[in-house]
Amino acid sequence: MAITKTDIVVWIISAVIAVGVGLSRYSKYKTRDKLVRDLVAMPPERREKVLNRLNPQLAMELRQTLMERFNIG
C-alpha cells in the first residue's frame, strides 16, 4: 500500500487544525486564569461590580473558580 500525495496533504491539514484548536483552548485557559487572578486582587465591592457586568454564565464560572481556588465568596 502506497502513501499518496493526497494522504500527506490530508494529514498535514489535520495536524494544522489540531494545533490551532489546541492553541485556542490554551489561550482561553490563560486568559481566564489571568482574569481570576485580577479578580482576587480587587476589593470585594469592585469584584462584584465587575462580575455583575459579565455574561451570567461566565460570571457563575468565575465565582465557582474563586470559591474553589481562593475560598472567596
Residue pairs with C-beta under 8 A, 6 or more apart in sequence:
32 62
32 65
35 62
36 62
36 65
36 66
36 69
39 47
39 50
39 51
39 62
39 66
40 66
40 70
40 72
42 50
47 72
51 59
51 62
51 63
52 59
54 62
66 72
66 73
67 73
